[in-house]
Amino acid sequence: MGVHYGWVVVGAAFSVLFVAYGVQFSFGLFFTALVAEFGWSRASLSGVFSLYGGAYAFLGLFAGRLTDRWGPRAVVATGALLYGLGLALSGRISWLGQLYLTYLLAAAGMSTAYVPCNATVVKWFTAKRGLAVGITMAGASLGTFACPPLIALLLARVGWRAAYGILGGIVFALIAGLSLLLVREPAARGLDPYGGVPDSARRSEATATSWRPGEVLRHPSFWGLLAVYTATWIPVFLPLVHLVPLAQDLGLGPAVGAATLSALGIGAVAGRLAMGALSDRIGRRPTLAIALGLQALSFLSLALAGSAPALLASAALFGYCYGAISSLMPSIVGDYYGPAHAGSLVGIIFGVAGPASALGPLLAGWVFDATGAYTWAFLVSALTNLVALGLLIVTRPPARAAGGLSGGCT
């Protein structure tokens, strides 16, 4: 028997996220080049990524709905065009307002990565769903690990303007090509989801998947999840934007700055794979609780880091938790409410809670401009993750959860 096509979908989604996130989180490398050339303040330049992060998360709300309606191929391919164009135009800017506009265009393209890829993978699996989503999201983490050193080399060779143009072309070509492998659902190829569904369970699955977005929005469990992810996503982009400048402030040099992003990326790979598999065994909520607690600890360690080993270890710990937390959300949605409307529901959470991530980089830039250090920004970030953990503890799953079929809903 050949490989189930669900794993081909995982491979394609993994690769899309590898490219999309690997390029996205290289912004910190461009950050230092742009400050050096234009002399912009850290707060004003951080605002570019804050707008970008908030916009692509909000637009994920529509990407999920469009994925349910049109399928992932058309949505992801369109996003590839917008993302690549936004990056290419960024290399031609001459004032800060233009960079805000080009990154807004890139955000529209990036919004078609996380939600369509994960929502599609969820539909292809009944067994090993947590592992499949974890592998998919590991693509984003490996991209964050592998791309910064390569992009740093590209910047050194051709400069930031040409580097933006080259990256725009690469993003469009690779993601548009990979989108062809993203099949909407198993039925489109005459298949059952990976793991199959026994006849007795099929009836239960049909009942579970009767949750529709309007029904879900009236259930307190959904608003609890929304609050948890809003709190934890407020500071989530702070390290991804400011680790490279922080390394520079500590006198550690650009090589260590790029290495911190790679350490974050490899940590996220481990977190997504290990915690995704763990969630299949002990449940999503306990696994998410562990990750939230560890992420609070990672922000505390970043506030105290003063050397290269400490900074790299703190970045890796943050990445481990960041990877786990983001990859658990689509699985939780699939467990609680079934896969039928996963695109819309994942898109709602990502689109409503995700824009909070715009606050972290901007506020961190403001804190640095005001105090000359990031310490208070990291301490407040630790607090928001403790708030998220408290919200998770008081949020209970719906009694009628699809994860009840496999024990993964708790």
N, C-alpha and C positions, 0 to 999 in steps of 0.2 A: 504494500500500500504506500502511495506517495505521501509527500508532506501535505497536510491539510492547508488549504488556501488561507485560512486565518493567519497562519504564521507568515505567509507572503505579505499580507496586509500589515502585520506587525513590522516586518522588515522595511516596507515602504514608508510607514509612518515614522519609524525610528530614523530613517535617513532624512526625511523631510525636516524633522525636529533637529537633527544633527546640524544641518545647514542653517536653518532659520535661527536657532538659538546660539549657535557658535558665532555667527556674524553679529547678532544682536548684542551679545554681551561683550563684544570687543569695543563697545563705546568708550570704556575707560581708557583704552589706548589712544583713541582719537581725541579724548578729553584733554590730555596733556599737550598734544600737538596743537589743538585749537586755542588753548589758553596761551601757549607760547607765541602763536602767530598774531592773535587778535587782542590779547590782554583782557579778555572778559572775566568777570568775577565767577567764582565757583557756583554761587547761587544761581546766577543768570544762565550759565551753561548747563547746570544740573536740571534747570527747568525744561530744557529740550527733552531729556530722557524722561522726566516726570510726565510731560504732556504725551510723549510717545507711549509710555507704559500705561497711563490711564486710558488713552484713546484705544489702544489695541485690545485692552481688556474689555472696555465697554462695547467695542464693535464685535467682540466675540459673541455677544448676545444675539446679533443678527447672523453671524457666521453659523452658529448652531442651528438656528431656524432654517437658514438656506440649505444647510447640509441635509437636514431631514427632508427638505422639499426637492432639491435638485441633485443630491448626492455629493460625495466629497470630491470627485474628479473636477467638476466645473468650478467648485468653490476654491479649492486649493490652487488650481492653475491660474485663476483670476488673481488670487492673492500673490502668486509668484511674480506676475507682471507688475503689480503695484509696488511690492516690496523692492524688487530690483530697480524700478524706475526711481523710487524715493532715494535709494542709496546712491545711484548714479548722479542724480541731481544735487545731492549733498556735496559732491566734489566740485561743484561750480558756484558755491555760495560766496558772497563777499560781505554780508552783514548778518547779524544774529537772527533777525526775523525770518530770513530765508531758510535758515537751518531749522527753525521751528516748523515751517511749512513742509519742507522736504521730509522731515521725520514724521510729520502727521500723515503724509502719503505712505511712507514706509509702514506706519502703524496699521493703516487700513489693510495692507498686504499681510502683515504679521498676524493679524486677527484671524486669519484662515488657517493657522498652523495648529495651535494647541487644541482647540475645541473640535474641529472636524476630525483630526487624526485620532484623538482619544475616544470620541463618541463612536467613531466607526469601529475601532478595535473592540470596544465594549460589546457591540452587536455580534461580533464573530465568536464570542466565547461565553460558555456557561461554566465550564471547568477551567481552572487556572486563570481566571479573569484578572485577579490581582497581579499575578506574575506577568501576564501579557501586557497589561497597562504599564507595569514597572519597566519591562523591557522597552516598550515604546518610548517612555519618558527618559530612559537611559540615553536615548539618542540625543536629547537636548543636553544632558550632562556631559556626554562624551564630546559633543561639539564645543561646549564651554571649556573642556579640558584641552582639546586638540587645536582649536582654531586660534586662540590668542597668540601663542608663539609664532605661528605661521603668518598671522596678520601683522604682528610686530615686525617680522622680517620684511614683509611686503612694504610696510610704512617706511622702514629704513632704506629700502631700495628705491622706491618710486615716489615717496611723499604721500601726504594724506589725500590730496585731490585725486591723483591717479588711482590710489588704493580704493577709494570709494567707487570709482567707475568700474574697476575690475571686479570688485565684490558684487556690485549690482548685476553685472552680466552673469557671474557664476550663480548667484541666487536664483535668477530667473530660469536659467537653463536647467539646473539640477532639479529644482522643486517642480517646475512644470512637467519635466519628464517623469519624475517619480509619481506624480498625481495620477498617471494612467493606471497604476497598479492598485489604486485605492477603490475597491469595489464596495458599493453601498452596504450590502448585507448578504448573508449566506444564500438566501433564496434566489438572489440574482444569478448565482452559478449553480442552482439546483442542489445546494448543500444544506446540511444542518450545522448549527454552531459547533465549534470544537467542544468535545465532551458529550455532545448529544443531549437529548432530553427524553427520558422514559415517558411512556404514555401517561402514567399516573402523575408524573411531575409536570408533563406538558399542560395538563389542565390547571395545575396550580400556577404554572408560569403564565398562562393566559390570564388568570385572575390578577396576578401580580402586575402584569404589564398593562392592565387596564387603567393605571394611573395616567392621567393626562395633565399637561402643564397647569390648567386652571384648577384642577383638583389638588395638585401638589402645592400650589401657592396658598391654599387654605389650610395646609397642615403645619402645625408648629415645628415639626422636625425639620422642615425645609428652612424656615426662618432661623432656626438654631444653627444649621450648617452655614447659612449665609453670614450670620454674625461671627461664627468661628473663623471663617476664611477672610472676612473683612478685617478682623483684628490682626490676624497673622500676616496678611498681605500688606498692611500699611508700611512696614519697614523692609519688605522683601527685596527690593531693588537697591537698597542703600549700599550693601557690600559690593554689589555688581558694578556700581558706578564709582564708588569712592575707595575701593581697595588699592587701586593703582596710585591715585594721589596720596593715599595714606602711606604706602610704602615709600613714596618719594619724600614725604614729610619726615619719615624716620631715617632718611639718608640711606635707604637700601637699594636705590637704583631701579631703572626700568626693567631689568631682567627679573628681579624679585617681584616687581609689580605684576608682570605677565605671569610669573609662576604662581602668584596667589590666586589668579583667576583659574589657572589650570588645576591647582589644588582644590578649589571650590568645585570645579567640574568633575574631577575624579571622585570627590566625596559624594557628589550628587548621584553619580553612577552607582556607587555602593549603596546609598540610601534607597534609591528607587528599586534596585533588584532585591536587596535584603529585606527591606520593609514591605515591599509588595508581596513577596513570598510569605513573610511572617504574617501579614494580614489575612492570607488565605487560611492560615492555621489557627490564629488566636482571635481573629475578627478585626474589622477596620477601626472601630472606635478605640480599643486599647492601643493599637499600633499608632494611631494618630496622636493619642495622648502622650505616648512615649516621645514621639518626634517633636511635639510642641514644647515639652519640658526641656529636651536637649537643645532645641533652637534658642530658647531663652538663655541657656548656659553659654551657647556659642556667642551671643551678642555680648554677654558679660566678659567673656574671654577676649573678644575683639577690643573692648574698652580698655583692657589692661595690657594688651600686647605691646611690647616694646622692642622686640627683636625679630629677625627673620624666621627662626624656628617657631616662635610663638604665633606670629602672624600667619604662617602657612598652616599650622595645626588648627588655629581658630577658623581660618577660611575653609579648611577641609570639613570641620565639624559642622559649620553652617551649611555647607553644600550638602552634606549627608541628610540633614534635617529638611532643608529646602526641597531637595529632590523627593524625599518621602512624602512630605505634606502635599505637594502639588500633584503627585501621581496617585495619591489615595483618593482624591476627590471624585474623579470619574467612576472609580470602582464603587465608592460609597453610593453615588447616585444610581448606578446600575443595580446594586443590591437592594436599595430601599424602594425604588420606584419602577424597576424593570428597564430593559434596554430599548423599548419601542420608541420612546421620546427622549432618549439620552442626549441627543444633540441639542435639543431645545433647552433641556434642564441644566446640562453642564454649561451651556451658553448663558443661561440666566445667572447662575452663580458667578461665572467668570466675568460676565458683563456688568453685574451690579457690585460685587465685592472687589473685583480686580482693579477698578479705577482708584481705589484707596492706595494702591501701590505708587501712585504718582506723588504722594505726600513724602515718602521716605527720602528719596534723593534730594528733593528740593529743600526740605527742612534740615537735612544734614549739611547741605551747602550753606544754608543760612547760619546754622550753629557754628560751622567752621569760620565763616566770615566774621561772626560776632565774638568768638572766643579763641580762635586760633587752634582748635582741636576738635576731634569728633567724639570725645568721651561721652558727653551728655546725650548725643544722638544715639549711641549704642546702648546706653543705659535705658533710655525711654523705649527703645526697640525691644529690649529684654522684657520690659513691663507689659508691652502689648501682647507678647506671646504668652505670658502668664495669664493675662485676661482671656485670651483665646482658649487656654486650657480650662479655665474656670467655666467658660461658656459651654465647652464640650461636655464637661461633667454633668451639667444640668440639662443638656439636650438629649432626649431619648429618641431612639429610632421608631418609625411607625410600626404598629403591630402587624400590619399587612405588608411585609417586606419581601422582595424577591430573594434577598440573600438568605431567607429562611430555608431555602432549598439546600444550601450548602453550609449553613452555619456562619456565613460571613457578614451578617448584618449587625452584629453586636458591637 
